[in-house]
Amino acid sequence: MENKLKELTDRLYGEGLEKGRVEADRLVAEAKEKAAKILADAAAEAEQIVKKAEAKAADTEKNSMTEIQLAGRQAVAKIKNELAGVIIAKTSTEAVKAAAVDAEFVKKMLLEVAKNWNGAAEQVSLKALLPAALEAEFAKAIEASANELLAAGVEVGYSNDVKAGFKVGAKDGVYSGNYCSYLLVLH
């Protein structure tokens, strides 16, 4: 009997041990499955985070490039405008200076200024100041058309303050109605 008891005990012990192993293997397999699922979920979430970050970086890069291109175009346009202004100034300076000392041109300009100045309202007496250094040159042209200038309301004088071109302003310095202070200077 002792043998049978021992056999029975060994068998029960073996079955218990086997059940314990099976249960332990099942628990380990479940734990491994859960760990694998957690790792897969974490990997998927990390992949989504990386994709979102890459998309945001690409969007930021695209916006930055667009802004840089716009700023570049604006800078080029500004430089072109400034260059055009410099070129026009360089090429027209001599012509303007020559016209400003041409007595006939200045006379026509004064008549045009007077005509437009007095266009819609009461006639205002104007005084034009010409360079004193060029008085001899201007005197001939101005004397020949003095009546025309006076009829237009322009009195001509000479000033050392005017180096080139001419200045036009109200004779008495006072304006009525819609007139405001006005000064035309050609240099």
C-alpha positions as CSV (number, residue, x, y, z in Angstrom):
1,M,0.0,0.0,0.0
2,E,2.7,2.2,0.7
3,N,3.7,1.8,-2.9
4,K,0.3,2.6,-4.1
5,L,0.2,5.6,-1.9
6,K,3.5,6.7,-3.1
7,E,2.4,6.2,-6.7
8,L,-0.8,8.1,-6.1
9,T,1.1,10.9,-4.4
10,D,3.7,11.0,-7.3
11,R,0.9,10.9,-9.8
12,L,-1.0,13.7,-8.0
13,Y,2.2,15.7,-7.7
14,G,3.0,15.1,-11.4
15,E,-0.5,16.1,-12.5
16,G,-0.4,19.2,-10.2
17,L,3.0,20.0,-11.5
18,E,1.9,19.6,-15.1
19,K,-1.2,21.7,-14.4
20,G,1.0,24.3,-12.8
21,R,3.4,24.3,-15.9
22,V,0.4,24.5,-18.3
23,E,-1.0,27.4,-16.3
24,A,2.4,29.1,-16.1
25,D,2.9,28.6,-19.8
26,R,-0.5,30.0,-20.5
27,L,0.2,33.0,-18.2
28,V,3.6,33.6,-19.8
29,A,2.0,33.3,-23.3
30,E,-0.7,35.8,-22.3
31,A,1.9,38.2,-20.8
32,K,3.9,37.9,-24.0
33,E,0.8,38.6,-26.1
34,K,0.0,41.6,-24.0
35,A,3.6,42.8,-24.2
36,A,3.6,42.3,-28.0
37,K,0.3,44.2,-28.3
38,I,1.6,47.0,-26.1
39,L,4.8,47.2,-28.2
40,A,2.8,47.2,-31.4
41,D,0.4,49.9,-30.2
42,A,3.4,52.0,-29.0
43,A,5.2,51.5,-32.3
44,A,2.0,52.5,-34.2
45,E,1.5,55.5,-32.0
46,A,5.2,56.5,-32.4
47,E,4.8,56.1,-36.2
48,Q,1.8,58.3,-36.2
49,I,3.6,60.9,-34.1
50,V,6.6,60.8,-36.5
51,K,4.2,61.1,-39.5
52,K,2.5,64.1,-38.0
53,A,5.8,65.7,-37.1
54,E,7.1,65.1,-40.6
55,A,3.9,66.6,-42.2
56,K,4.1,69.6,-39.9
57,A,7.8,70.1,-40.7
58,A,7.0,69.8,-44.5
59,D,4.2,72.3,-44.1
60,T,6.4,74.7,-42.2
61,E,9.2,74.3,-44.8
62,K,6.7,75.0,-47.6
63,N,5.3,78.1,-45.9
64,S,8.9,79.3,-45.1
65,M,9.9,78.8,-48.7
66,T,6.8,80.6,-50.0
67,E,7.6,83.6,-47.6
68,I,11.2,83.6,-48.7
69,Q,10.3,83.6,-52.4
70,L,7.8,86.4,-51.8
71,A,10.4,88.4,-49.9
72,G,12.9,87.7,-52.6
73,R,10.5,88.9,-55.3
74,Q,9.7,92.0,-53.3
75,A,13.4,92.7,-52.8
76,V,14.1,92.3,-56.5
77,A,11.2,94.5,-57.5
78,K,12.3,97.2,-55.0
79,I,15.9,97.0,-56.3
80,K,14.6,97.3,-59.9
81,N,12.5,100.3,-59.0
82,E,15.5,102.0,-57.3
83,L,17.8,101.2,-60.2
84,A,15.3,102.6,-62.6
85,G,15.0,105.7,-60.5
86,V,18.8,106.1,-60.4
87,I,19.1,105.5,-64.2
88,I,16.3,108.0,-64.9
89,A,17.9,110.5,-62.6
90,K,21.4,110.0,-64.1
91,T,20.1,110.2,-67.7
92,S,17.8,113.1,-67.2
93,T,19.8,115.3,-64.8
94,E,21.7,117.0,-67.5
95,A,18.7,117.5,-69.7
96,V,16.7,119.0,-66.8
97,K,19.6,121.3,-65.9
98,A,19.9,122.4,-69.5
99,A,16.2,123.1,-69.7
100,A,16.3,125.0,-66.4
101,V,18.8,127.5,-67.8
102,D,17.0,127.8,-71.1
103,A,15.3,131.1,-70.9
104,E,12.6,130.2,-73.5
105,F,11.8,127.0,-71.6
106,V,11.6,128.8,-68.3
107,K,9.3,131.5,-69.8
108,K,6.9,128.7,-71.1
109,M,7.0,127.0,-67.7
110,L,6.1,130.2,-65.9
111,L,3.2,130.9,-68.3
112,E,2.0,127.3,-67.8
113,V,2.3,127.5,-64.0
114,A,0.4,130.8,-64.0
115,K,-2.3,129.4,-66.3
116,N,-2.8,126.3,-64.1
117,W,-2.5,128.1,-60.8
118,N,-5.2,130.6,-61.7
119,G,-7.4,128.1,-63.6
120,A,-10.6,127.9,-61.6
121,A,-10.6,130.6,-59.0
122,E,-9.8,134.3,-58.8
123,Q,-6.5,135.3,-60.3
124,V,-3.5,135.3,-57.9
125,S,-0.5,137.5,-58.6
126,L,2.6,135.3,-58.6
127,K,6.2,136.1,-58.2
128,A,8.8,134.0,-60.0
129,L,12.4,134.1,-58.7
130,L,15.2,133.2,-61.2
131,P,18.9,132.6,-60.5
132,A,20.6,136.0,-60.1
133,A,23.7,134.5,-61.8
134,L,21.7,133.9,-65.0
135,E,20.0,137.3,-65.0
136,A,21.7,138.5,-68.2
137,E,20.6,135.3,-70.1
138,F,17.0,135.4,-68.8
139,A,16.6,139.2,-69.2
140,K,16.4,139.1,-73.0
141,A,13.7,136.4,-73.1
142,I,11.8,137.8,-70.2
143,E,11.8,141.4,-71.5
144,A,10.5,140.2,-74.9
145,S,7.6,138.5,-73.3
146,A,7.1,140.7,-70.2
147,N,3.6,141.8,-71.2
148,E,2.6,138.1,-71.7
149,L,3.9,137.2,-68.2
150,L,2.3,140.2,-66.6
151,A,-1.0,139.4,-68.2
152,A,-0.8,135.9,-66.8
153,G,-0.2,137.4,-63.4
154,V,3.5,136.6,-63.1
155,E,6.1,139.1,-61.9
156,V,9.7,138.0,-62.4
157,G,12.6,138.8,-60.1
158,Y,16.1,137.5,-59.4
159,S,17.5,136.0,-56.2
160,N,20.9,134.7,-55.1
161,D,19.0,132.0,-53.1
162,V,17.9,130.4,-56.4
163,K,20.9,128.5,-57.8
164,A,19.2,126.8,-60.7
165,G,15.7,126.6,-62.1
166,F,13.1,128.9,-60.6
167,K,10.8,129.3,-57.6
168,V,7.1,130.4,-57.9
169,G,5.0,131.7,-55.1
170,A,2.2,134.2,-54.4
171,K,3.4,137.7,-54.8
172,D,2.1,138.8,-51.4
173,G,2.5,135.4,-49.8
174,V,-1.3,135.2,-49.0
175,Y,-3.7,132.8,-50.6
176,S,-7.5,132.8,-50.5
177,G,-10.1,130.1,-51.1
178,N,-8.7,126.7,-51.8
179,Y,-5.1,127.8,-52.4
180,C,-2.3,126.6,-50.3
181,S,1.3,127.4,-50.0
182,Y,3.0,126.2,-53.2
183,L,6.6,126.2,-54.3
184,L,8.0,124.8,-57.5
185,V,11.8,124.3,-57.6
186,L,13.8,122.8,-60.4
187,H,17.4,122.0,-59.5
